């Protein structure tokens, strides 16, 4: 987005070269843009990236099965609002795994992050056509983001109270009873905190169930002000020992409770998207209250400073209004929140 060419040196302890899923991501970026130049040396340890123009359009992409579709969908969600054409993309691969946010989480919690920054929703949609588990995948999703003229600044500081919990539990190429056992366990925990809990069961059949057996779930909590916090849990792929459905149901519920404890106006998996939209909107001040910064978000803020020269002001919630905070302290639970403040660079005027 900054238009700056970059030279990246690949280094990790196990393998000093680009991995297959990283090469696959570069191919996706090449499809999204026009004029992008990628140069990788013979050993695969150095990458020279010269960015082109964000175009968008109608795209089909086969994702690497080592990572979930969410790994690639995050890039699409970040770039789609700034493409010259509307982005319509079909991606095939693994929809649910243990490494990346699921496509269900993006649908429930990722899209609302973008919609916070839009004056009018132009019809952004994410459709899950097929589900696919590791290692063979077989899932398919459709993401549509029409042309967006500009994004607006936000002043999001009131998370509100959690009013309901919704979600989907799925069982692919296994007994449907497994999904019901996960639902019973998860609801048994969540109903101790909130009466409005509804989890649906999605027992896919035939081609819609992908190519590998597995089960899991994705649930989300919605607050009185429209904030959505998500959590995922899926069974490990073979040859790992299969998880007991009741154990996975507990993990799913506790993952959501932990996310609620972190709090904020944005789910912890999508903090970087909120920071990106704050940085690139109109030249005005934005404020966003989020939970504790994840390591990924910390590094992302460093990249924003490196490529755009943009700095964020970070304040703990208790430092903003100390007197009011002291009065409301008995009512506040969870971890310490952080308020982000920045002035956008007006990126929409540059394209």
Helices and strands as residue ranges (DSSP letters): E 6-9, H 20-32, E 33-34, E 37-40, E 46-50, E 53-54, E 57-62, H 69-79, G 80-82, E 87-93, H 103-105, I 106-110, H 111-116, E 125-130, E 139-145, E 155-156, E 162-172, H 176-190, E 197-202, G 206-209, E 214-223, E 228-234, H 245-262, G 268-270, H 271-280, E 285-290, H 295-308, E 313-316, H 317-320, H 322-328, G 329-331, E 338-343, G 347-349
